[in-house]
């Protein structure tokens, strides 16, 4: 599955403390993610993308690329280089 190939979840090197409930980020870091959470993975952009039609095994498509960038841009994720 193409979506799973980007590992769309928060990955951390350090473990959250017992009393910690969430990973905080600055307002500026959170603002960088605006516009990336609105995608509901409906695949409309995939079905209208000729590059994806012809090369689905090589080109992940716009929705998957947006989601991949969403995790790259998230300051809480510690595996960005991966």
C-alpha positions, 0 to 999 in steps of 0.5 A: 500500500502506497500510503503505508509506505510513507509510515504516516505516524509520529516516530520518536527516539525518546519515550514520553514520560509517565506523566506526559500526555502529549508532545508540545510544539511552538505556535510557529511550528504548528503553523507550518502544518496548517493546510496539511491536516485538511486532506481527508484522503478521498483520492480525488487528486489521485484520480485526476493526476495523469502522472499517477495514472501512467506510473502508479508503481513509481509515483506515489501521487499527490495525496501520499506526497502531501501526507509524507511532507506533513510528517517531514514538516512536523517538529515533533517527529524525530525520524525526518531524515529517514 
